[in-house]
Amino acid sequence: MSSFHAIVYGRLIDALVVARKSANLTQAELGERIGARQTFVSKIELGERRLDVAEFIKVSRAIGADPHKLIREAESEAPGSGPNR
């Protein structure tokens, strides 16, 4: 994975963690909302398991976050993400 993609993905996961905590949800509560175990959520947050696009949308919505906004913000904050990338 290129460093740009790793940076963007890391920012997405960081944003999900912040959104989960802002929603006052534990990993176990989020797991219940998405039909998964707490360990699934933990592995995602620790970077031990990658989310695919559908899972990212599902998790974002379960937290109450806008997945499109999270993606735009993660990409815009990444180095080299401007139009001349």
Biopython code that builds the backbone (N, CA, C, O; Angstrom):
import numpy as np
from Bio.PDB.StructureBuilder import StructureBuilder

atoms = [
    (1, "MET", "N", (0.854, -1.169, 0.000)),
    (1, "MET", "CA", (0.000, 0.000, 0.000)),
    (1, "MET", "C", (0.898, 1.230, 0.000)),
    (1, "MET", "O", (1.874, 1.288, 0.749)),
    (2, "SER", "N", (0.576, 2.208, -0.831)),
    (2, "SER", "CA", (1.391, 3.417, -0.877)),
    (2, "SER", "C", (1.223, 4.204, 0.416)),
    (2, "SER", "O", (0.240, 4.042, 1.138)),
    (3, "SER", "N", (2.192, 5.048, 0.689)),
    (3, "SER", "CA", (2.123, 5.818, 1.932)),
    (3, "SER", "C", (0.909, 6.738, 1.945)),
    (3, "SER", "O", (0.316, 6.958, 3.001)),
    (4, "PHE", "N", (0.528, 7.284, 0.783)),
    (4, "PHE", "CA", (-0.669, 8.133, 0.716)),
    (4, "PHE", "C", (-1.890, 7.351, 1.165)),
    (4, "PHE", "O", (-2.677, 7.835, 1.978)),
    (5, "HIS", "N", (-2.053, 6.134, 0.637)),
    (5, "HIS", "CA", (-3.210, 5.320, 1.000)),
    (5, "HIS", "C", (-3.176, 4.932, 2.473)),
    (5, "HIS", "O", (-4.211, 4.920, 3.141)),
    (6, "ALA", "N", (-2.006, 4.619, 2.972)),
    (6, "ALA", "CA", (-1.881, 4.263, 4.388)),
    (6, "ALA", "C", (-2.246, 5.444, 5.278)),
    (6, "ALA", "O", (-2.904, 5.273, 6.304)),
    (7, "ILE", "N", (-1.824, 6.630, 4.889)),
    (7, "ILE", "CA", (-2.140, 7.831, 5.667)),
    (7, "ILE", "C", (-3.640, 8.085, 5.662)),
    (7, "ILE", "O", (-4.234, 8.327, 6.712)),
    (8, "VAL", "N", (-4.254, 8.030, 4.486)),
    (8, "VAL", "CA", (-5.698, 8.270, 4.384)),
    (8, "VAL", "C", (-6.462, 7.222, 5.179)),
    (8, "VAL", "O", (-7.387, 7.562, 5.917)),
    (9, "TYR", "N", (-6.089, 5.955, 5.041)),
    (9, "TYR", "CA", (-6.782, 4.894, 5.772)),
    (9, "TYR", "C", (-6.629, 5.098, 7.281)),
    (9, "TYR", "O", (-7.595, 4.949, 8.030)),
    (10, "GLY", "N", (-5.437, 5.432, 7.720)),
    (10, "GLY", "CA", (-5.212, 5.686, 9.142)),
    (10, "GLY", "C", (-6.060, 6.831, 9.661)),
    (10, "GLY", "O", (-6.591, 6.769, 10.770)),
    (11, "ARG", "N", (-6.186, 7.878, 8.855)),
    (11, "ARG", "CA", (-7.025, 9.015, 9.250)),
    (11, "ARG", "C", (-8.497, 8.616, 9.314)),
    (11, "ARG", "O", (-9.235, 9.087, 10.180)),
    (12, "LEU", "N", (-8.921, 7.751, 8.402)),
    (12, "LEU", "CA", (-10.308, 7.269, 8.436)),
    (12, "LEU", "C", (-10.581, 6.503, 9.726)),
    (12, "LEU", "O", (-11.605, 6.715, 10.376)),
    (13, "ILE", "N", (-9.678, 5.627, 10.087)),
    (13, "ILE", "CA", (-9.857, 4.842, 11.308)),
    (13, "ILE", "C", (-9.815, 5.754, 12.530)),
    (13, "ILE", "O", (-10.620, 5.596, 13.447)),
    (14, "ASP", "N", (-8.887, 6.703, 12.550)),
    (14, "ASP", "CA", (-8.834, 7.661, 13.658)),
    (14, "ASP", "C", (-10.154, 8.420, 13.778)),
    (14, "ASP", "O", (-10.658, 8.632, 14.881)),
    (15, "ALA", "N", (-10.708, 8.827, 12.637)),
    (15, "ALA", "CA", (-11.983, 9.557, 12.641)),
    (15, "ALA", "C", (-13.120, 8.686, 13.163)),
    (15, "ALA", "O", (-13.995, 9.170, 13.880)),
    (16, "LEU", "N", (-13.109, 7.408, 12.807)),
    (16, "LEU", "CA", (-14.141, 6.498, 13.320)),
    (16, "LEU", "C", (-14.036, 6.350, 14.835)),
    (16, "LEU", "O", (-15.051, 6.333, 15.530)),
    (17, "VAL", "N", (-12.824, 6.244, 15.341)),
    (17, "VAL", "CA", (-12.629, 6.109, 16.791)),
    (17, "VAL", "C", (-13.130, 7.369, 17.503)),
    (17, "VAL", "O", (-13.839, 7.279, 18.505)),
    (18, "VAL", "N", (-12.761, 8.533, 16.985)),
    (18, "VAL", "CA", (-13.213, 9.797, 17.580)),
    (18, "VAL", "C", (-14.735, 9.880, 17.541)),
    (18, "VAL", "O", (-15.361, 10.266, 18.528)),
    (19, "ALA", "N", (-15.329, 9.522, 16.410)),
    (19, "ALA", "CA", (-16.790, 9.574, 16.276)),
    (19, "ALA", "C", (-17.463, 8.597, 17.236)),
    (19, "ALA", "O", (-18.486, 8.924, 17.838)),
    (20, "ARG", "N", (-16.895, 7.402, 17.381)),
    (20, "ARG", "CA", (-17.467, 6.415, 18.308)),
    (20, "ARG", "C", (-17.438, 6.944, 19.730)),
    (20, "ARG", "O", (-18.429, 6.859, 20.455)),
    (21, "LYS", "N", (-16.299, 7.489, 20.123)),
    (21, "LYS", "CA", (-16.169, 8.012, 21.483)),
    (21, "LYS", "C", (-17.060, 9.234, 21.696)),
    (21, "LYS", "O", (-17.629, 9.403, 22.774)),
    (22, "SER", "N", (-17.184, 10.086, 20.679)),
    (22, "SER", "CA", (-18.063, 11.258, 20.769)),
    (22, "SER", "C", (-19.522, 10.856, 20.914)),
    (22, "SER", "O", (-20.317, 11.561, 21.535)),
    (23, "ALA", "N", (-19.862, 9.710, 20.332)),
    (23, "ALA", "CA", (-21.229, 9.186, 20.437)),
    (23, "ALA", "C", (-21.425, 8.420, 21.746)),
    (23, "ALA", "O", (-22.488, 7.847, 21.986)),
    (24, "ASN", "N", (-20.389, 8.417, 22.588)),
    (24, "ASN", "CA", (-20.426, 7.700, 23.873)),
    (24, "ASN", "C", (-20.757, 6.224, 23.706)),
    (24, "ASN", "O", (-21.514, 5.648, 24.488)),
    (25, "LEU", "N", (-20.176, 5.623, 22.673)),
    (25, "LEU", "CA", (-20.364, 4.196, 22.425)),
    (25, "LEU", "C", (-19.095, 3.442, 22.799)),
    (25, "LEU", "O", (-17.988, 3.889, 22.500)),
    (26, "THR", "N", (-19.261, 2.312, 23.446)),
    (26, "THR", "CA", (-18.127, 1.427, 23.682)),
    (26, "THR", "C", (-17.924, 0.582, 22.428)),
    (26, "THR", "O", (-18.779, 0.547, 21.544)),
    (27, "GLN", "N", (-16.799, -0.087, 22.368)),
    (27, "GLN", "CA", (-16.568, -1.006, 21.251)),
    (27, "GLN", "C", (-17.634, -2.094, 21.237)),
    (27, "GLN", "O", (-18.096, -2.497, 20.169)),
    (28, "ALA", "N", (-18.024, -2.567, 22.409)),
    (28, "ALA", "CA", (-19.045, -3.618, 22.494)),
    (28, "ALA", "C", (-20.392, -3.119, 21.975)),
    (28, "ALA", "O", (-21.095, -3.845, 21.272)),
    (29, "GLU", "N", (-20.752, -1.884, 22.318)),
    (29, "GLU", "CA", (-22.024, -1.321, 21.850)),
    (29, "GLU", "C", (-22.019, -1.138, 20.337)),
    (29, "GLU", "O", (-23.015, -1.415, 19.668)),
    (30, "LEU", "N", (-20.895, -0.669, 19.800)),
    (30, "LEU", "CA", (-20.794, -0.540, 18.346)),
    (30, "LEU", "C", (-20.883, -1.910, 17.700)),
    (30, "LEU", "O", (-21.560, -2.082, 16.686)),
    (31, "GLY", "N", (-20.205, -2.880, 18.281)),
    (31, "GLY", "CA", (-20.278, -4.240, 17.765)),
    (31, "GLY", "C", (-21.711, -4.739, 17.693)),
    (31, "GLY", "O", (-22.108, -5.348, 16.699)),
    (32, "GLU", "N", (-22.488, -4.487, 18.736)),
    (32, "GLU", "CA", (-23.901, -4.887, 18.733)),
    (32, "GLU", "C", (-24.655, -4.224, 17.593)),
    (32, "GLU", "O", (-25.460, -4.866, 16.918)),
    (33, "ARG", "N", (-24.397, -2.944, 17.378)),
    (33, "ARG", "CA", (-25.100, -2.197, 16.328)),
    (33, "ARG", "C", (-24.808, -2.741, 14.932)),
    (33, "ARG", "O", (-25.658, -2.682, 14.043)),
    (34, "ILE", "N", (-23.606, -3.267, 14.748)),
    (34, "ILE", "CA", (-23.240, -3.760, 13.413)),
    (34, "ILE", "C", (-23.294, -5.280, 13.318)),
    (34, "ILE", "O", (-22.945, -5.858, 12.288)),
    (35, "GLY", "N", (-23.730, -5.918, 14.391)),
    (35, "GLY", "CA", (-23.841, -7.377, 14.375)),
    (35, "GLY", "C", (-22.508, -8.091, 14.435)),
    (35, "GLY", "O", (-22.316, -9.134, 13.810)),
    (36, "ALA", "N", (-21.586, -7.516, 15.198)),
    (36, "ALA", "CA", (-20.248, -8.104, 15.328)),
    (36, "ALA", "C", (-19.840, -8.104, 16.800)),
    (36, "ALA", "O", (-20.509, -7.511, 17.646)),
    (37, "ARG", "N", (-18.750, -8.770, 17.081)),
    (37, "ARG", "CA", (-18.223, -8.809, 18.450)),
    (37, "ARG", "C", (-17.353, -7.580, 18.722)),
    (37, "ARG", "O", (-16.906, -6.891, 17.805)),
    (38, "GLN", "N", (-17.133, -7.336, 19.989)),
    (38, "GLN", "CA", (-16.262, -6.238, 20.402)),
    (38, "GLN", "C", (-14.865, -6.429, 19.831)),
    (38, "GLN", "O", (-14.208, -5.452, 19.472)),
    (39, "THR", "N", (-14.405, -7.661, 19.742)),
    (39, "THR", "CA", (-13.054, -7.918, 19.232)),
    (39, "THR", "C", (-12.908, -7.486, 17.774)),
    (39, "THR", "O", (-11.827, -7.068, 17.359)),
    (40, "PHE", "N", (-13.982, -7.581, 16.997)),
    (40, "PHE", "CA", (-13.971, -7.124, 15.606)),
    (40, "PHE", "C", (-13.691, -5.622, 15.570)),
    (40, "PHE", "O", (-12.845, -5.155, 14.807)),
    (41, "VAL", "N", (-14.412, -4.872, 16.408)),
    (41, "VAL", "CA", (-14.227, -3.419, 16.466)),
    (41, "VAL", "C", (-12.815, -3.089, 16.953)),
    (41, "VAL", "O", (-12.163, -2.201, 16.403)),
    (42, "SER", "N", (-12.350, -3.786, 17.963)),
    (42, "SER", "CA", (-11.013, -3.554, 18.491)),
    (42, "SER", "C", (-9.944, -3.779, 17.423)),
    (42, "SER", "O", (-9.023, -2.974, 17.288)),
    (43, "LYS", "N", (-10.061, -4.850, 16.680)),
    (43, "LYS", "CA", (-9.068, -5.149, 15.641)),
    (43, "LYS", "C", (-9.052, -4.079, 14.557)),
    (43, "LYS", "O", (-7.993, -3.744, 14.027)),
    (44, "ILE", "N", (-10.213, -3.548, 14.228)),
    (44, "ILE", "CA", (-10.281, -2.458, 13.247)),
    (44, "ILE", "C", (-9.555, -1.233, 13.797)),
    (44, "ILE", "O", (-8.717, -0.637, 13.121)),
    (45, "GLU", "N", (-9.890, -0.870, 15.032)),
    (45, "GLU", "CA", (-9.314, 0.335, 15.627)),
    (45, "GLU", "C", (-7.810, 0.217, 15.857)),
    (45, "GLU", "O", (-7.101, 1.223, 15.838)),
    (46, "LEU", "N", (-7.325, -0.988, 16.073)),
    (46, "LEU", "CA", (-5.888, -1.206, 16.270)),
    (46, "LEU", "C", (-5.132, -1.402, 14.955)),
    (46, "LEU", "O", (-3.906, -1.508, 14.951)),
    (47, "GLY", "N", (-5.859, -1.451, 13.847)),
    (47, "GLY", "CA", (-5.230, -1.651, 12.548)),
    (47, "GLY", "C", (-4.892, -3.094, 12.248)),
    (47, "GLY", "O", (-4.137, -3.375, 11.317)),
    (48, "GLU", "N", (-5.442, -4.018, 13.028)),
    (48, "GLU", "CA", (-5.185, -5.441, 12.808)),
    (48, "GLU", "C", (-6.114, -6.037, 11.759)),
    (48, "GLU", "O", (-5.850, -7.118, 11.231)),
    (49, "ARG", "N", (-7.194, -5.337, 11.459)),
    (49, "ARG", "CA", (-8.133, -5.780, 10.429)),
    (49, "ARG", "C", (-8.564, -4.561, 9.637)),
    (49, "ARG", "O", (-8.900, -3.520, 10.203)),
    (50, "ARG", "N", (-8.551, -4.705, 8.316)),
    (50, "ARG", "CA", (-8.945, -3.599, 7.447)),
    (50, "ARG", "C", (-10.426, -3.683, 7.128)),
    (50, "ARG", "O", (-10.996, -4.766, 6.996)),
    (51, "LEU", "N", (-11.032, -2.514, 7.008)),
    (51, "LEU", "CA", (-12.434, -2.427, 6.606)),
    (51, "LEU", "C", (-12.528, -2.324, 5.096)),
    (51, "LEU", "O", (-11.722, -1.641, 4.464)),
    (52, "ASP", "N", (-13.514, -3.006, 4.512)),
    (52, "ASP", "CA", (-13.788, -2.736, 3.107)),
    (52, "ASP", "C", (-14.775, -1.571, 3.055)),
    (52, "ASP", "O", (-15.233, -1.100, 4.096)),
    (53, "VAL", "N", (-15.100, -1.111, 1.868)),
    (53, "VAL", "CA", (-15.940, 0.079, 1.712)),
    (53, "VAL", "C", (-17.313, -0.113, 2.345)),
    (53, "VAL", "O", (-17.794, 0.769, 3.057)),
    (54, "ALA", "N", (-17.945, -1.247, 2.097)),
    (54, "ALA", "CA", (-19.282, -1.498, 2.644)),
    (54, "ALA", "C", (-19.247, -1.516, 4.172)),
    (54, "ALA", "O", (-20.147, -0.983, 4.820)),
    (55, "GLU", "N", (-18.215, -2.127, 4.745)),
    (55, "GLU", "CA", (-18.086, -2.163, 6.203)),
    (55, "GLU", "C", (-17.855, -0.761, 6.765)),
    (55, "GLU", "O", (-18.409, -0.400, 7.803)),
    (56, "PHE", "N", (-17.032, 0.023, 6.070)),
    (56, "PHE", "CA", (-16.771, 1.392, 6.509)),
    (56, "PHE", "C", (-18.066, 2.193, 6.572)),
    (56, "PHE", "O", (-18.310, 2.913, 7.541)),
    (57, "ILE", "N", (-18.892, 2.067, 5.540)),
    (57, "ILE", "CA", (-20.173, 2.780, 5.518)),
    (57, "ILE", "C", (-21.070, 2.302, 6.656)),
    (57, "ILE", "O", (-21.690, 3.111, 7.347)),
    (58, "LYS", "N", (-21.137, 1.001, 6.845)),
    (58, "LYS", "CA", (-21.974, 0.427, 7.909)),
    (58, "LYS", "C", (-21.534, 0.918, 9.287)),
    (58, "LYS", "O", (-22.367, 1.319, 10.099)),
    (59, "VAL", "N", (-20.239, 0.887, 9.550)),
    (59, "VAL", "CA", (-19.715, 1.332, 10.840)),
    (59, "VAL", "C", (-19.959, 2.830, 11.020)),
    (59, "VAL", "O", (-20.396, 3.261, 12.087)),
    (60, "SER", "N", (-19.684, 3.616, 9.997)),
    (60, "SER", "CA", (-19.896, 5.068, 10.076)),
    (60, "SER", "C", (-21.332, 5.390, 10.442)),
    (60, "SER", "O", (-21.593, 6.190, 11.340)),
    (61, "ARG", "N", (-22.250, 4.766, 9.747)),
    (61, "ARG", "CA", (-23.672, 5.035, 9.998)),
    (61, "ARG", "C", (-24.102, 4.546, 11.373)),
    (61, "ARG", "O", (-24.934, 5.183, 12.018)),
    (62, "ALA", "N", (-23.553, 3.430, 11.832)),
    (62, "ALA", "CA", (-23.894, 2.915, 13.165)),
    (62, "ALA", "C", (-23.442, 3.880, 14.259)),
    (62, "ALA", "O", (-24.052, 3.955, 15.326)),
    (63, "ILE", "N", (-22.381, 4.607, 13.986)),
    (63, "ILE", "CA", (-21.861, 5.593, 14.929)),
    (63, "ILE", "C", (-22.647, 6.897, 14.834)),
    (63, "ILE", "O", (-22.665, 7.690, 15.775)),
    (64, "GLY", "N", (-23.290, 7.111, 13.702)),
    (64, "GLY", "CA", (-24.001, 8.366, 13.474)),
    (64, "GLY", "C", (-23.166, 9.377, 12.719)),
    (64, "GLY", "O", (-23.468, 10.571, 12.720)),
    (65, "ALA", "N", (-22.107, 8.896, 12.071)),
    (65, "ALA", "CA", (-21.218, 9.766, 11.302)),
    (65, "ALA", "C", (-21.536, 9.647, 9.816)),
    (65, "ALA", "O", (-22.020, 8.614, 9.355)),
    (66, "ASP", "N", (-21.260, 10.708, 9.078)),
    (66, "ASP", "CA", (-21.457, 10.722, 7.630)),
    (66, "ASP", "C", (-20.203, 10.138, 6.971)),
    (66, "ASP", "O", (-19.139, 10.755, 7.025)),
    (67, "PRO", "N", (-20.312, 8.954, 6.347)),
    (67, "PRO", "CA", (-19.121, 8.340, 5.754)),
    (67, "PRO", "C", (-18.484, 9.197, 4.664)),
    (67, "PRO", "O", (-17.262, 9.201, 4.519)),
    (68, "HIS", "N", (-19.291, 9.916, 3.904)),
    (68, "HIS", "CA", (-18.744, 10.766, 2.842)),
    (68, "HIS", "C", (-17.898, 11.895, 3.432)),
    (68, "HIS", "O", (-16.827, 12.215, 2.916)),
    (69, "LYS", "N", (-18.386, 12.485, 4.505)),
    (69, "LYS", "CA", (-17.651, 13.569, 5.162)),
    (69, "LYS", "C", (-16.332, 13.052, 5.736)),
    (69, "LYS", "O", (-15.298, 13.709, 5.615)),
    (70, "LEU", "N", (-16.372, 11.883, 6.354)),
    (70, "LEU", "CA", (-15.145, 11.308, 6.916)),
    (70, "LEU", "C", (-14.099, 11.075, 5.832)),
    (70, "LEU", "O", (-12.917, 11.353, 6.033)),
    (71, "ILE", "N", (-14.533, 10.569, 4.692)),
    (71, "ILE", "CA", (-13.603, 10.314, 3.584)),
    (71, "ILE", "C", (-13.017, 11.617, 3.066)),
    (71, "ILE", "O", (-11.805, 11.727, 2.879)),
    (72, "ARG", "N", (-13.875, 12.607, 2.834)),
    (72, "ARG", "CA", (-13.388, 13.900, 2.328)),
    (72, "ARG", "C", (-12.368, 14.514, 3.284)),
    (72, "ARG", "O", (-11.326, 15.012, 2.857)),
    (73, "GLU", "N", (-12.678, 14.474, 4.579)),
    (73, "GLU", "CA", (-11.768, 15.063, 5.562)),
    (73, "GLU", "C", (-10.444, 14.302, 5.632)),
    (73, "GLU", "O", (-9.379, 14.916, 5.693)),
    (74, "ALA", "N", (-10.506, 12.995, 5.622)),
    (74, "ALA", "CA", (-9.277, 12.191, 5.693)),
    (74, "ALA", "C", (-8.401, 12.433, 4.475)),
    (74, "ALA", "O", (-7.180, 12.543, 4.593)),
    (75, "GLU", "N", (-9.017, 12.514, 3.319)),
    (75, "GLU", "CA", (-8.250, 12.727, 2.098)),
    (75, "GLU", "C", (-7.677, 14.134, 2.040)),
    (75, "GLU", "O", (-6.534, 14.319, 1.622)),
    (76, "SER", "N", (-8.451, 15.123, 2.453)),
    (76, "SER", "CA", (-7.981, 16.506, 2.357)),
    (76, "SER", "C", (-6.863, 16.811, 3.343)),
    (76, "SER", "O", (-6.072, 17.727, 3.116)),
    (77, "GLU", "N", (-6.787, 16.056, 4.434)),
    (77, "GLU", "CA", (-5.741, 16.280, 5.429)),
    (77, "GLU", "C", (-4.456, 15.528, 5.111)),
    (77, "GLU", "O", (-3.419, 15.786, 5.722)),
    (78, "ALA", "N", (-4.517, 14.605, 4.163)),
    (78, "ALA", "CA", (-3.339, 13.793, 3.846)),
    (78, "ALA", "C", (-2.355, 14.595, 3.001)),
    (78, "ALA", "O", (-2.765, 15.338, 2.109)),
    (79, "PRO", "N", (-1.060, 14.450, 3.275)),
    (79, "PRO", "CA", (-0.062, 15.140, 2.454)),
    (79, "PRO", "C", (-0.146, 14.677, 1.006)),
    (79, "PRO", "O", (-0.328, 13.491, 0.730)),
    (80, "GLY", "N", (-0.015, 15.616, 0.099)),
    (80, "GLY", "CA", (-0.044, 15.267, -1.316)),
    (80, "GLY", "C", (-1.423, 14.953, -1.840)),
    (80, "GLY", "O", (-1.558, 14.315, -2.884)),
    (81, "SER", "N", (-2.466, 15.393, -1.128)),
    (81, "SER", "CA", (-3.818, 15.059, -1.558)),
    (81, "SER", "C", (-4.447, 16.144, -2.407)),
    (81, "SER", "O", (-5.589, 16.009, -2.846)),
    (82, "GLY", "N", (-3.723, 17.205, -2.640)),
    (82, "GLY", "CA", (-4.268, 18.303, -3.427)),
    (82, "GLY", "C", (-4.386, 17.940, -4.889)),
    (82, "GLY", "O", (-4.081, 16.814, -5.282)),
    (83, "PRO", "N", (-4.826, 18.884, -5.695)),
    (83, "PRO", "CA", (-5.053, 18.611, -7.116)),
    (83, "PRO", "C", (-3.798, 18.251, -7.894)),
    (83, "PRO", "O", (-3.896, 17.652, -8.965)),
    (84, "ASN", "N", (-2.632, 18.598, -7.391)),
    (84, "ASN", "CA", (-1.382, 18.306, -8.100)),
    (84, "ASN", "C", (-0.690, 17.074, -7.561)),
    (84, "ASN", "O", (0.529, 16.949, -7.671)),
    (85, "ARG", "N", (-1.421, 16.197, -7.003)),
    (85, "ARG", "CA", (-0.899, 14.990, -6.393)),
    (85, "ARG", "C", (-0.088, 14.178, -7.333)),
    (85, "ARG", "O", (0.421, 13.123, -6.956)),
]
sb = StructureBuilder()
sb.init_structure("model")
sb.init_model(0)
sb.init_chain("A")
sb.init_seg("    ")
for serial, (resi, resn, name, xyz) in enumerate(atoms, 1):
    if name == "N":
        sb.init_residue(resn, " ", resi, " ")
    sb.init_atom(name, np.array(xyz, "f"), 0.0, 1.0, " ", f" {name:<3s}", serial, name[0])
structure = sb.get_structure()
